[in-house]
């Protein structure tokens, strides 16, 4: 009798070697012949053949074939498949997990019109008195709708959300003040300017006090928006400033040369593809783009001068070199008025408006949770597969009031 030992090498149809621990059983109910390099008698036995890391039940049946002993492997019904099937199952499991994680808690399907639900109001601080609207400027400031996860509708742009909240407040005479809470690194020049103008228009229409509370990050476009307020509070740990403009881009022409890829872009107009990542930028193109950045920078300084009337043009010019400031530094340089907390900003509004008490309210979608003064907009739970940005970022063309030190021009 020939006892099969662990790791004994067998030959399958002369194609490759298999051991007891890694027999390539092809599937339930299938057969395969394994030639054993031995002329000793073989016995039929039940075994636990392994395919990859899975154990499949099988039978070994001995028969003679030209003087050589041959083992016939027959997988019992209900057995597992081959390594190829095993890999497929694992890929399927991973894909299923990806779908579940990317969708969990973030799917909101509107079968009728596909649009968001109307805003509802919640009181997040105080119990009586006139209303103070808490308006959040959160994350990247953009006029484009936010891209979300798999099977999830596109989100709202910052501009459209702010305008919708202000329109809702216009319909409520009980709203007697505005508290802008800003936690943003900035965004596009246009979106920052539109929100700034919307806030100014609302303040002038209603004749109400407006106070800005800067949170962890209120830089560039985030600071730009704060210029619509009457008074600015910075949290003790706020980072603000970054008064400047950027135009991001990369040049991959060297990489293209190494890969044998040639740019075949055709243009009509000398500066039509200025800033293209496919070639180096000419000096004339750089100067032309720089002139636009300078104009937008001048616009930023004009807005700061309007919002910080105590600062003269010379002082603003020195502060508007793109640097960031801590809360203490910002206050010392006249960029903010107070260092304090949200409750301090609420107290300042009550003082300015002559309120004995007040209720801080916020507008939100019915699916968004608001419980107290510090409740923030929920972040959808989803898994993002991003293989490029950790190593190399290709920003979209645009002029930005944005503080993003991780990307260099």
C-alpha positions, 0 to 999 in steps of 0.5 A: 500500500502506498501512503500519501504523505504531506508535501509528497510531490505528484505529477498531474498530466505532466503539467505541474507538480502538486502536493497533498497540501495544494492539489488543484481540484477543479470543482464539485463532481469533477475528476482529474488524474494524478500520476504517482511516481511509485509502483507500489499498490495504492488503496482507496481512501477519503482525504482532505485535499487542499485548494489554496487555503480551503479544504475540499473532501475527495476520494483517492481511487487507485488503478494501473495504467501502463505499469504506473500507478495512477490516482483518480481524484473525484471531488465529492458533491458539496466540495469547494472549487479550484484556486481560480474559483477561490480567487473569484469568491474573494474578489466578490466578497471584497467588492460586496464589502466595498459597496456596503461600506460606501453606501451605508448611511449615505444613500438618499434616493428621491424617487419623485423629483430627485431634489433635496427636501425642504429646510426645517428649523431647529433651536440649538441654543436658548429657550426664548426671545428673538431668533439668531440664525446660525449659518455654517460655512463649512469645508471647500467653498464652491459654486459646484455641487459636491460629488458624493459616494456610490448611488448617492445624489450629488450634494449642494454647493456652498453658494446654493445652500447659503442662498437657500438658508437666507431666503428662508430667513427672509420669510421669517420676521422672527430672525433678528440677527445672523451668526456666521460660523466659519470652518473653511480653508477657502475655495474658488474666488467666485464662490467666496465673493458670491457668498460675501455679497449675499451676506451683505445684501441680507444684512442691508435688507434686514438691518440686523447685526451680523457676527462671524465666529471663526472656528478651527480653520478660516483662511483665505476665502473663509476669511473673505466671507467673514468680511460681511460681518460687523464683528469677528470672533476667533476661537482660541485655536483658530488659524486664519489669514492667507490673504492671497490667490493661487492658480494651481498646475503641474507640468508632466511633460518630462514624464510624457517624454519618458513614456514616449507620449507626445502632446498633439493639442491644436489651438487658435490663439497664442494663449489658448492653452496657457497653463496646460500640464502637457508642456512647460509654461512660457514666460509670456503665459506666466506673466499673463496669468500672474496679471489675473492673480494680481487683479483678484488679489487686489479685489481681496484687499479691497474687501478686507479694507471694507470689512476692517475699516481700522486697517489702512491700505499700507497695513493691509498690503503687509498682511496680505502676503498669503501668510496665516495667523493664529487667533492671538496674532490675528487679533494683534494685527487687527484682522479679528476683534475678539478671541472667544467662543460661540457663546461669547459671539451669541452674547455679543449679538444680544448686546448689540441688538438689545436682546434680554435673551435669544434663541439660536436656530439653524436650518437643515434638511430633515435627514440632518441631525441638529441637537445643540450649538456645536452640532455640525453637519453630518459627514456621510459614511462612505469608503473612498478609493483614492489611489492618486491624490496621496502622491500627486494632485492634479487640481482643476484649473481655476483661481482660488482664495484657498489655503492648501499648503500640500499642493505647490505650484 
